[in-house]
């Protein structure tokens, strides 16, 4: 099941990246460490949600990626978002890559409820030589199918 979810998520990422061309990095930032970053959530069937992010540094960084992802759920017809899952460095140490210019990761899945909407707050990070830059990014909203 995990391999199927991963395959579907990777296929969606490729479709997104190819369809968006050079505009795939929607959030550009003027930062000493961050050149660009992007994050997305997708419904991948059976209520499952996939979370993806891509971070590009201004050069080779000591650490680059995300330090925390908070997934939120909203019931159809409601205006309230509720935190349903937090991914952090303690439980998911591979959220950060080391000695890289860019880092893309897709290992984050949540078994949601079909028909509910989901979004995520992703804390982006890139650092080098004892200093770093953080940015909070809010993803698109995806409906679990």
Phi and psi in radians as a Rosetta constraint file:
Dihedral C 1 N 2 CA 2 C 2 CIRCULARHARMONIC -1.112 0.35
Dihedral N 2 CA 2 C 2 N 3 CIRCULARHARMONIC -0.712 0.35
Dihedral C 2 N 3 CA 3 C 3 CIRCULARHARMONIC -1.120 0.35
Dihedral N 3 CA 3 C 3 N 4 CIRCULARHARMONIC -0.666 0.35
Dihedral C 3 N 4 CA 4 C 4 CIRCULARHARMONIC -1.134 0.35
Dihedral N 4 CA 4 C 4 N 5 CIRCULARHARMONIC -0.786 0.35
Dihedral C 4 N 5 CA 5 C 5 CIRCULARHARMONIC -1.069 0.35
Dihedral N 5 CA 5 C 5 N 6 CIRCULARHARMONIC -0.742 0.35
Dihedral C 5 N 6 CA 6 C 6 CIRCULARHARMONIC -1.119 0.35
Dihedral N 6 CA 6 C 6 N 7 CIRCULARHARMONIC -0.752 0.35
Dihedral C 6 N 7 CA 7 C 7 CIRCULARHARMONIC -1.082 0.35
Dihedral N 7 CA 7 C 7 N 8 CIRCULARHARMONIC -0.794 0.35
Dihedral C 7 N 8 CA 8 C 8 CIRCULARHARMONIC -1.093 0.35
Dihedral N 8 CA 8 C 8 N 9 CIRCULARHARMONIC -0.764 0.35
Dihedral C 8 N 9 CA 9 C 9 CIRCULARHARMONIC -1.110 0.35
Dihedral N 9 CA 9 C 9 N 10 CIRCULARHARMONIC -0.790 0.35
Dihedral C 9 N 10 CA 10 C 10 CIRCULARHARMONIC -1.109 0.35
Dihedral N 10 CA 10 C 10 N 11 CIRCULARHARMONIC -0.712 0.35
Dihedral C 10 N 11 CA 11 C 11 CIRCULARHARMONIC -1.062 0.35
Dihedral N 11 CA 11 C 11 N 12 CIRCULARHARMONIC -0.740 0.35
Dihedral C 11 N 12 CA 12 C 12 CIRCULARHARMONIC -1.123 0.35
Dihedral N 12 CA 12 C 12 N 13 CIRCULARHARMONIC -0.680 0.35
Dihedral C 12 N 13 CA 13 C 13 CIRCULARHARMONIC -1.101 0.35
Dihedral N 13 CA 13 C 13 N 14 CIRCULARHARMONIC -0.780 0.35
Dihedral C 13 N 14 CA 14 C 14 CIRCULARHARMONIC -1.088 0.35
Dihedral N 14 CA 14 C 14 N 15 CIRCULARHARMONIC -0.751 0.35
Dihedral C 14 N 15 CA 15 C 15 CIRCULARHARMONIC -1.072 0.35
Dihedral N 15 CA 15 C 15 N 16 CIRCULARHARMONIC -0.776 0.35
Dihedral C 15 N 16 CA 16 C 16 CIRCULARHARMONIC -1.074 0.35
Dihedral N 16 CA 16 C 16 N 17 CIRCULARHARMONIC -0.862 0.35
Dihedral C 16 N 17 CA 17 C 17 CIRCULARHARMONIC -1.116 0.35
Dihedral N 17 CA 17 C 17 N 18 CIRCULARHARMONIC -0.748 0.35
Dihedral C 17 N 18 CA 18 C 18 CIRCULARHARMONIC -1.202 0.35
Dihedral N 18 CA 18 C 18 N 19 CIRCULARHARMONIC -0.653 0.35
Dihedral C 18 N 19 CA 19 C 19 CIRCULARHARMONIC -1.247 0.35
Dihedral N 19 CA 19 C 19 N 20 CIRCULARHARMONIC -0.526 0.35
Dihedral C 19 N 20 CA 20 C 20 CIRCULARHARMONIC -1.554 0.35
Dihedral N 20 CA 20 C 20 N 21 CIRCULARHARMONIC -0.311 0.35
Dihedral C 20 N 21 CA 21 C 21 CIRCULARHARMONIC 0.998 0.35
Dihedral N 21 CA 21 C 21 N 22 CIRCULARHARMONIC -2.237 0.35
Dihedral C 21 N 22 CA 22 C 22 CIRCULARHARMONIC -1.383 0.35
Dihedral N 22 CA 22 C 22 N 23 CIRCULARHARMONIC -0.077 0.35
Dihedral C 22 N 23 CA 23 C 23 CIRCULARHARMONIC -1.670 0.35
Dihedral N 23 CA 23 C 23 N 24 CIRCULARHARMONIC 0.213 0.35
Dihedral C 23 N 24 CA 24 C 24 CIRCULARHARMONIC -1.093 0.35
Dihedral N 24 CA 24 C 24 N 25 CIRCULARHARMONIC -0.498 0.35
Dihedral C 24 N 25 CA 25 C 25 CIRCULARHARMONIC -1.608 0.35
Dihedral N 25 CA 25 C 25 N 26 CIRCULARHARMONIC 1.508 0.35
Dihedral C 25 N 26 CA 26 C 26 CIRCULARHARMONIC -1.248 0.35
Dihedral N 26 CA 26 C 26 N 27 CIRCULARHARMONIC -0.495 0.35
Dihedral C 26 N 27 CA 27 C 27 CIRCULARHARMONIC -1.883 0.35
Dihedral N 27 CA 27 C 27 N 28 CIRCULARHARMONIC 1.792 0.35
Dihedral C 27 N 28 CA 28 C 28 CIRCULARHARMONIC -1.727 0.35
Dihedral N 28 CA 28 C 28 N 29 CIRCULARHARMONIC 2.530 0.35
Dihedral C 28 N 29 CA 29 C 29 CIRCULARHARMONIC -2.412 0.35
Dihedral N 29 CA 29 C 29 N 30 CIRCULARHARMONIC 2.522 0.35
Dihedral C 29 N 30 CA 30 C 30 CIRCULARHARMONIC -1.591 0.35
Dihedral N 30 CA 30 C 30 N 31 CIRCULARHARMONIC 1.789 0.35
Dihedral C 30 N 31 CA 31 C 31 CIRCULARHARMONIC -2.498 0.35
Dihedral N 31 CA 31 C 31 N 32 CIRCULARHARMONIC 2.682 0.35
Dihedral C 31 N 32 CA 32 C 32 CIRCULARHARMONIC -1.127 0.35
Dihedral N 32 CA 32 C 32 N 33 CIRCULARHARMONIC -0.494 0.35
Dihedral C 32 N 33 CA 33 C 33 CIRCULARHARMONIC -2.019 0.35
Dihedral N 33 CA 33 C 33 N 34 CIRCULARHARMONIC -0.484 0.35
Dihedral C 33 N 34 CA 34 C 34 CIRCULARHARMONIC -1.856 0.35
Dihedral N 34 CA 34 C 34 N 35 CIRCULARHARMONIC 2.142 0.35
Dihedral C 34 N 35 CA 35 C 35 CIRCULARHARMONIC -1.559 0.35
Dihedral N 35 CA 35 C 35 N 36 CIRCULARHARMONIC -0.787 0.35
Dihedral C 35 N 36 CA 36 C 36 CIRCULARHARMONIC -2.814 0.35
Dihedral N 36 CA 36 C 36 N 37 CIRCULARHARMONIC 2.849 0.35
Dihedral C 36 N 37 CA 37 C 37 CIRCULARHARMONIC -2.775 0.35
Dihedral N 37 CA 37 C 37 N 38 CIRCULARHARMONIC 2.726 0.35
Dihedral C 37 N 38 CA 38 C 38 CIRCULARHARMONIC -2.717 0.35
Dihedral N 38 CA 38 C 38 N 39 CIRCULARHARMONIC 2.617 0.35
Dihedral C 38 N 39 CA 39 C 39 CIRCULARHARMONIC -2.572 0.35
Dihedral N 39 CA 39 C 39 N 40 CIRCULARHARMONIC 2.592 0.35
Dihedral C 39 N 40 CA 40 C 40 CIRCULARHARMONIC -2.504 0.35
Dihedral N 40 CA 40 C 40 N 41 CIRCULARHARMONIC 2.700 0.35
Dihedral C 40 N 41 CA 41 C 41 CIRCULARHARMONIC -2.145 0.35
Dihedral N 41 CA 41 C 41 N 42 CIRCULARHARMONIC 2.589 0.35
Dihedral C 41 N 42 CA 42 C 42 CIRCULARHARMONIC -2.402 0.35
Dihedral N 42 CA 42 C 42 N 43 CIRCULARHARMONIC 2.528 0.35
Dihedral C 42 N 43 CA 43 C 43 CIRCULARHARMONIC -1.473 0.35
Dihedral N 43 CA 43 C 43 N 44 CIRCULARHARMONIC 2.197 0.35
Dihedral C 43 N 44 CA 44 C 44 CIRCULARHARMONIC -2.021 0.35
Dihedral N 44 CA 44 C 44 N 45 CIRCULARHARMONIC 0.310 0.35
Dihedral C 44 N 45 CA 45 C 45 CIRCULARHARMONIC 1.757 0.35
Dihedral N 45 CA 45 C 45 N 46 CIRCULARHARMONIC 2.717 0.35
Dihedral C 45 N 46 CA 46 C 46 CIRCULARHARMONIC 0.971 0.35
Dihedral N 46 CA 46 C 46 N 47 CIRCULARHARMONIC 0.460 0.35
Dihedral C 46 N 47 CA 47 C 47 CIRCULARHARMONIC 1.442 0.35
Dihedral N 47 CA 47 C 47 N 48 CIRCULARHARMONIC -0.072 0.35
Dihedral C 47 N 48 CA 48 C 48 CIRCULARHARMONIC -1.314 0.35
Dihedral N 48 CA 48 C 48 N 49 CIRCULARHARMONIC 2.528 0.35
Dihedral C 48 N 49 CA 49 C 49 CIRCULARHARMONIC -2.093 0.35
Dihedral N 49 CA 49 C 49 N 50 CIRCULARHARMONIC 2.409 0.35
Dihedral C 49 N 50 CA 50 C 50 CIRCULARHARMONIC -2.026 0.35
Dihedral N 50 CA 50 C 50 N 51 CIRCULARHARMONIC 2.389 0.35
Dihedral C 50 N 51 CA 51 C 51 CIRCULARHARMONIC -2.053 0.35
Dihedral N 51 CA 51 C 51 N 52 CIRCULARHARMONIC 2.335 0.35
Dihedral C 51 N 52 CA 52 C 52 CIRCULARHARMONIC -2.314 0.35
Dihedral N 52 CA 52 C 52 N 53 CIRCULARHARMONIC 2.544 0.35
Dihedral C 52 N 53 CA 53 C 53 CIRCULARHARMONIC -2.520 0.35
Dihedral N 53 CA 53 C 53 N 54 CIRCULARHARMONIC 2.726 0.35
Dihedral C 53 N 54 CA 54 C 54 CIRCULARHARMONIC -2.426 0.35
Dihedral N 54 CA 54 C 54 N 55 CIRCULARHARMONIC 2.246 0.35
Dihedral C 54 N 55 CA 55 C 55 CIRCULARHARMONIC -2.248 0.35
Dihedral N 55 CA 55 C 55 N 56 CIRCULARHARMONIC 2.320 0.35
Dihedral C 55 N 56 CA 56 C 56 CIRCULARHARMONIC -2.105 0.35
Dihedral N 56 CA 56 C 56 N 57 CIRCULARHARMONIC 2.222 0.35
Dihedral C 56 N 57 CA 57 C 57 CIRCULARHARMONIC -1.559 0.35
Dihedral N 57 CA 57 C 57 N 58 CIRCULARHARMONIC 3.008 0.35
Dihedral C 57 N 58 CA 58 C 58 CIRCULARHARMONIC -1.442 0.35
Dihedral N 58 CA 58 C 58 N 59 CIRCULARHARMONIC -0.032 0.35
Dihedral C 58 N 59 CA 59 C 59 CIRCULARHARMONIC -3.140 0.35
Dihedral N 59 CA 59 C 59 N 60 CIRCULARHARMONIC -2.917 0.35
Dihedral C 59 N 60 CA 60 C 60 CIRCULARHARMONIC -1.232 0.35
Dihedral N 60 CA 60 C 60 N 61 CIRCULARHARMONIC 2.133 0.35
Dihedral C 60 N 61 CA 61 C 61 CIRCULARHARMONIC -1.770 0.35
Dihedral N 61 CA 61 C 61 N 62 CIRCULARHARMONIC 2.626 0.35
Dihedral C 61 N 62 CA 62 C 62 CIRCULARHARMONIC -1.124 0.35
Dihedral N 62 CA 62 C 62 N 63 CIRCULARHARMONIC -0.757 0.35
Dihedral C 62 N 63 CA 63 C 63 CIRCULARHARMONIC -2.447 0.35
Dihedral N 63 CA 63 C 63 N 64 CIRCULARHARMONIC 2.483 0.35
Dihedral C 63 N 64 CA 64 C 64 CIRCULARHARMONIC -2.686 0.35
Dihedral N 64 CA 64 C 64 N 65 CIRCULARHARMONIC 2.458 0.35
Dihedral C 64 N 65 CA 65 C 65 CIRCULARHARMONIC 2.566 0.35
Dihedral N 65 CA 65 C 65 N 66 CIRCULARHARMONIC -2.256 0.35
Dihedral C 65 N 66 CA 66 C 66 CIRCULARHARMONIC -2.314 0.35
Dihedral N 66 CA 66 C 66 N 67 CIRCULARHARMONIC 2.571 0.35
Dihedral C 66 N 67 CA 67 C 67 CIRCULARHARMONIC -1.815 0.35
Dihedral N 67 CA 67 C 67 N 68 CIRCULARHARMONIC -0.337 0.35
Dihedral C 67 N 68 CA 68 C 68 CIRCULARHARMONIC -2.823 0.35
Dihedral N 68 CA 68 C 68 N 69 CIRCULARHARMONIC 2.516 0.35
Dihedral C 68 N 69 CA 69 C 69 CIRCULARHARMONIC -2.274 0.35
Dihedral N 69 CA 69 C 69 N 70 CIRCULARHARMONIC 2.191 0.35
Dihedral C 69 N 70 CA 70 C 70 CIRCULARHARMONIC -1.999 0.35
Dihedral N 70 CA 70 C 70 N 71 CIRCULARHARMONIC 1.974 0.35
Dihedral C 70 N 71 CA 71 C 71 CIRCULARHARMONIC -1.562 0.35
Dihedral N 71 CA 71 C 71 N 72 CIRCULARHARMONIC 2.338 0.35
Dihedral C 71 N 72 CA 72 C 72 CIRCULARHARMONIC -2.086 0.35
Dihedral N 72 CA 72 C 72 N 73 CIRCULARHARMONIC 2.641 0.35
Dihedral C 72 N 73 CA 73 C 73 CIRCULARHARMONIC -2.183 0.35
Dihedral N 73 CA 73 C 73 N 74 CIRCULARHARMONIC 2.485 0.35
Dihedral C 73 N 74 CA 74 C 74 CIRCULARHARMONIC -2.292 0.35
Dihedral N 74 CA 74 C 74 N 75 CIRCULARHARMONIC 2.264 0.35
Dihedral C 74 N 75 CA 75 C 75 CIRCULARHARMONIC -1.312 0.35
Dihedral N 75 CA 75 C 75 N 76 CIRCULARHARMONIC 2.453 0.35
Dihedral C 75 N 76 CA 76 C 76 CIRCULARHARMONIC -0.927 0.35
Dihedral N 76 CA 76 C 76 N 77 CIRCULARHARMONIC 2.313 0.35
Dihedral C 76 N 77 CA 77 C 77 CIRCULARHARMONIC 1.508 0.35
Dihedral N 77 CA 77 C 77 N 78 CIRCULARHARMONIC -0.134 0.35
Dihedral C 77 N 78 CA 78 C 78 CIRCULARHARMONIC -1.694 0.35
Dihedral N 78 CA 78 C 78 N 79 CIRCULARHARMONIC 2.813 0.35
Dihedral C 78 N 79 CA 79 C 79 CIRCULARHARMONIC -1.924 0.35
Dihedral N 79 CA 79 C 79 N 80 CIRCULARHARMONIC 0.018 0.35
Dihedral C 79 N 80 CA 80 C 80 CIRCULARHARMONIC -1.695 0.35
Dihedral N 80 CA 80 C 80 N 81 CIRCULARHARMONIC 2.246 0.35
Dihedral C 80 N 81 CA 81 C 81 CIRCULARHARMONIC -1.757 0.35
Dihedral N 81 CA 81 C 81 N 82 CIRCULARHARMONIC 2.329 0.35
Dihedral C 81 N 82 CA 82 C 82 CIRCULARHARMONIC -2.099 0.35
Dihedral N 82 CA 82 C 82 N 83 CIRCULARHARMONIC 2.362 0.35
Dihedral C 82 N 83 CA 83 C 83 CIRCULARHARMONIC -1.183 0.35
Dihedral N 83 CA 83 C 83 N 84 CIRCULARHARMONIC 2.239 0.35
Dihedral C 83 N 84 CA 84 C 84 CIRCULARHARMONIC -2.073 0.35
Dihedral N 84 CA 84 C 84 N 85 CIRCULARHARMONIC -0.342 0.35
Dihedral C 84 N 85 CA 85 C 85 CIRCULARHARMONIC -2.781 0.35
Dihedral N 85 CA 85 C 85 N 86 CIRCULARHARMONIC 2.366 0.35
Dihedral C 85 N 86 CA 86 C 86 CIRCULARHARMONIC -2.094 0.35
Dihedral N 86 CA 86 C 86 N 87 CIRCULARHARMONIC 2.247 0.35
Dihedral C 86 N 87 CA 87 C 87 CIRCULARHARMONIC -1.844 0.35
Dihedral N 87 CA 87 C 87 N 88 CIRCULARHARMONIC 2.199 0.35
Dihedral C 87 N 88 CA 88 C 88 CIRCULARHARMONIC -2.348 0.35
Dihedral N 88 CA 88 C 88 N 89 CIRCULARHARMONIC 3.000 0.35
Dihedral C 88 N 89 CA 89 C 89 CIRCULARHARMONIC -1.143 0.35
Dihedral N 89 CA 89 C 89 N 90 CIRCULARHARMONIC -0.467 0.35
Dihedral C 89 N 90 CA 90 C 90 CIRCULARHARMONIC -1.138 0.35
Dihedral N 90 CA 90 C 90 N 91 CIRCULARHARMONIC -0.833 0.35
Dihedral C 90 N 91 CA 91 C 91 CIRCULARHARMONIC -1.511 0.35
Dihedral N 91 CA 91 C 91 N 92 CIRCULARHARMONIC -0.436 0.35
Dihedral C 91 N 92 CA 92 C 92 CIRCULARHARMONIC -2.294 0.35
Dihedral N 92 CA 92 C 92 N 93 CIRCULARHARMONIC 1.261 0.35
Dihedral C 92 N 93 CA 93 C 93 CIRCULARHARMONIC -1.118 0.35
Dihedral N 93 CA 93 C 93 N 94 CIRCULARHARMONIC -0.290 0.35
Dihedral C 93 N 94 CA 94 C 94 CIRCULARHARMONIC -1.425 0.35
Dihedral N 94 CA 94 C 94 N 95 CIRCULARHARMONIC 0.206 0.35
Dihedral C 94 N 95 CA 95 C 95 CIRCULARHARMONIC -1.199 0.35
Dihedral N 95 CA 95 C 95 N 96 CIRCULARHARMONIC -0.383 0.35
Dihedral C 95 N 96 CA 96 C 96 CIRCULARHARMONIC -2.003 0.35
Dihedral N 96 CA 96 C 96 N 97 CIRCULARHARMONIC 2.398 0.35
Dihedral C 96 N 97 CA 97 C 97 CIRCULARHARMONIC -1.697 0.35
Dihedral N 97 CA 97 C 97 N 98 CIRCULARHARMONIC 2.752 0.35
Dihedral C 97 N 98 CA 98 C 98 CIRCULARHARMONIC -2.089 0.35
Dihedral N 98 CA 98 C 98 N 99 CIRCULARHARMONIC 2.546 0.35
Dihedral C 98 N 99 CA 99 C 99 CIRCULARHARMONIC 0.907 0.35
Dihedral N 99 CA 99 C 99 N 100 CIRCULARHARMONIC 0.897 0.35
Dihedral C 99 N 100 CA 100 C 100 CIRCULARHARMONIC -2.380 0.35
Dihedral N 100 CA 100 C 100 N 101 CIRCULARHARMONIC 2.773 0.35
Dihedral C 100 N 101 CA 101 C 101 CIRCULARHARMONIC -1.556 0.35
Dihedral N 101 CA 101 C 101 N 102 CIRCULARHARMONIC -0.522 0.35
Dihedral C 101 N 102 CA 102 C 102 CIRCULARHARMONIC -2.462 0.35
Dihedral N 102 CA 102 C 102 N 103 CIRCULARHARMONIC 2.724 0.35
Dihedral C 102 N 103 CA 103 C 103 CIRCULARHARMONIC -2.572 0.35
Dihedral N 103 CA 103 C 103 N 104 CIRCULARHARMONIC 2.198 0.35
Dihedral C 103 N 104 CA 104 C 104 CIRCULARHARMONIC -2.121 0.35
Dihedral N 104 CA 104 C 104 N 105 CIRCULARHARMONIC 2.381 0.35
Dihedral C 104 N 105 CA 105 C 105 CIRCULARHARMONIC -2.524 0.35
Dihedral N 105 CA 105 C 105 N 106 CIRCULARHARMONIC 2.506 0.35
Dihedral C 105 N 106 CA 106 C 106 CIRCULARHARMONIC -2.393 0.35
Dihedral N 106 CA 106 C 106 N 107 CIRCULARHARMONIC 0.346 0.35
Dihedral C 106 N 107 CA 107 C 107 CIRCULARHARMONIC -1.484 0.35
Dihedral N 107 CA 107 C 107 N 108 CIRCULARHARMONIC 0.427 0.35
Dihedral C 107 N 108 CA 108 C 108 CIRCULARHARMONIC -2.038 0.35
Dihedral N 108 CA 108 C 108 N 109 CIRCULARHARMONIC 1.997 0.35
Dihedral C 108 N 109 CA 109 C 109 CIRCULARHARMONIC -2.240 0.35
Dihedral N 109 CA 109 C 109 N 110 CIRCULARHARMONIC 2.647 0.35
Dihedral C 109 N 110 CA 110 C 110 CIRCULARHARMONIC -2.455 0.35
Dihedral N 110 CA 110 C 110 N 111 CIRCULARHARMONIC 2.349 0.35
Dihedral C 110 N 111 CA 111 C 111 CIRCULARHARMONIC -1.495 0.35
Dihedral N 111 CA 111 C 111 N 112 CIRCULARHARMONIC 1.674 0.35
Dihedral C 111 N 112 CA 112 C 112 CIRCULARHARMONIC -1.629 0.35
Dihedral N 112 CA 112 C 112 N 113 CIRCULARHARMONIC -2.791 0.35
Dihedral C 112 N 113 CA 113 C 113 CIRCULARHARMONIC -2.111 0.35
Dihedral N 113 CA 113 C 113 N 114 CIRCULARHARMONIC 2.177 0.35
Dihedral C 113 N 114 CA 114 C 114 CIRCULARHARMONIC -0.959 0.35
Dihedral N 114 CA 114 C 114 N 115 CIRCULARHARMONIC 2.360 0.35
Dihedral C 114 N 115 CA 115 C 115 CIRCULARHARMONIC 1.640 0.35
Dihedral N 115 CA 115 C 115 N 116 CIRCULARHARMONIC -0.257 0.35
Dihedral C 115 N 116 CA 116 C 116 CIRCULARHARMONIC -1.547 0.35
Dihedral N 116 CA 116 C 116 N 117 CIRCULARHARMONIC 2.659 0.35
Dihedral C 116 N 117 CA 117 C 117 CIRCULARHARMONIC -1.687 0.35
Dihedral N 117 CA 117 C 117 N 118 CIRCULARHARMONIC 2.577 0.35
Dihedral C 117 N 118 CA 118 C 118 CIRCULARHARMONIC -2.372 0.35
Dihedral N 118 CA 118 C 118 N 119 CIRCULARHARMONIC 2.571 0.35
Dihedral C 118 N 119 CA 119 C 119 CIRCULARHARMONIC -2.571 0.35
Dihedral N 119 CA 119 C 119 N 120 CIRCULARHARMONIC 2.915 0.35
Dihedral C 119 N 120 CA 120 C 120 CIRCULARHARMONIC -2.415 0.35
Dihedral N 120 CA 120 C 120 N 121 CIRCULARHARMONIC 2.564 0.35
Dihedral C 120 N 121 CA 121 C 121 CIRCULARHARMONIC -1.751 0.35
Dihedral N 121 CA 121 C 121 N 122 CIRCULARHARMONIC 2.152 0.35
Dihedral C 121 N 122 CA 122 C 122 CIRCULARHARMONIC -2.033 0.35
Dihedral N 122 CA 122 C 122 N 123 CIRCULARHARMONIC 2.157 0.35
Dihedral C 122 N 123 CA 123 C 123 CIRCULARHARMONIC -1.583 0.35
Dihedral N 123 CA 123 C 123 N 124 CIRCULARHARMONIC 1.842 0.35
Dihedral C 123 N 124 CA 124 C 124 CIRCULARHARMONIC -1.453 0.35
Dihedral N 124 CA 124 C 124 N 125 CIRCULARHARMONIC 2.530 0.35
Dihedral C 124 N 125 CA 125 C 125 CIRCULARHARMONIC -2.569 0.35
Dihedral N 125 CA 125 C 125 N 126 CIRCULARHARMONIC 2.492 0.35
Dihedral C 125 N 126 CA 126 C 126 CIRCULARHARMONIC -2.532 0.35
Dihedral N 126 CA 126 C 126 N 127 CIRCULARHARMONIC 2.348 0.35
Dihedral C 126 N 127 CA 127 C 127 CIRCULARHARMONIC -2.574 0.35
Dihedral N 127 CA 127 C 127 N 128 CIRCULARHARMONIC 2.668 0.35
Dihedral C 127 N 128 CA 128 C 128 CIRCULARHARMONIC -2.696 0.35
Dihedral N 128 CA 128 C 128 N 129 CIRCULARHARMONIC 2.402 0.35
Dihedral C 128 N 129 CA 129 C 129 CIRCULARHARMONIC 1.071 0.35
Dihedral N 129 CA 129 C 129 N 130 CIRCULARHARMONIC 0.580 0.35
Dihedral C 129 N 130 CA 130 C 130 CIRCULARHARMONIC 1.555 0.35
Dihedral N 130 CA 130 C 130 N 131 CIRCULARHARMONIC -0.061 0.35
Dihedral C 130 N 131 CA 131 C 131 CIRCULARHARMONIC -2.179 0.35
Dihedral N 131 CA 131 C 131 N 132 CIRCULARHARMONIC 2.758 0.35
Dihedral C 131 N 132 CA 132 C 132 CIRCULARHARMONIC -2.711 0.35
Dihedral N 132 CA 132 C 132 N 133 CIRCULARHARMONIC 2.954 0.35
Dihedral C 132 N 133 CA 133 C 133 CIRCULARHARMONIC -2.183 0.35
Dihedral N 133 CA 133 C 133 N 134 CIRCULARHARMONIC 2.318 0.35
Dihedral C 133 N 134 CA 134 C 134 CIRCULARHARMONIC -1.988 0.35
Dihedral N 134 CA 134 C 134 N 135 CIRCULARHARMONIC 2.523 0.35
Dihedral C 134 N 135 CA 135 C 135 CIRCULARHARMONIC -2.489 0.35
Dihedral N 135 CA 135 C 135 N 136 CIRCULARHARMONIC 2.380 0.35
Dihedral C 135 N 136 CA 136 C 136 CIRCULARHARMONIC -1.646 0.35
Dihedral N 136 CA 136 C 136 N 137 CIRCULARHARMONIC 2.262 0.35
Dihedral C 136 N 137 CA 137 C 137 CIRCULARHARMONIC -2.118 0.35
Dihedral N 137 CA 137 C 137 N 138 CIRCULARHARMONIC 2.310 0.35
Dihedral C 137 N 138 CA 138 C 138 CIRCULARHARMONIC -1.778 0.35
Dihedral N 138 CA 138 C 138 N 139 CIRCULARHARMONIC 2.210 0.35
Dihedral C 138 N 139 CA 139 C 139 CIRCULARHARMONIC -1.323 0.35
Dihedral N 139 CA 139 C 139 N 140 CIRCULARHARMONIC 3.082 0.35
Dihedral C 139 N 140 CA 140 C 140 CIRCULARHARMONIC -1.108 0.35
Dihedral N 140 CA 140 C 140 N 141 CIRCULARHARMONIC 2.981 0.35
Dihedral C 140 N 141 CA 141 C 141 CIRCULARHARMONIC -1.762 0.35
Dihedral N 141 CA 141 C 141 N 142 CIRCULARHARMONIC 2.288 0.35
Dihedral C 141 N 142 CA 142 C 142 CIRCULARHARMONIC -2.156 0.35
Dihedral N 142 CA 142 C 142 N 143 CIRCULARHARMONIC 2.514 0.35
Dihedral C 142 N 143 CA 143 C 143 CIRCULARHARMONIC -1.756 0.35
Dihedral N 143 CA 143 C 143 N 144 CIRCULARHARMONIC 2.226 0.35
Dihedral C 143 N 144 CA 144 C 144 CIRCULARHARMONIC -1.212 0.35
Dihedral N 144 CA 144 C 144 N 145 CIRCULARHARMONIC 2.370 0.35
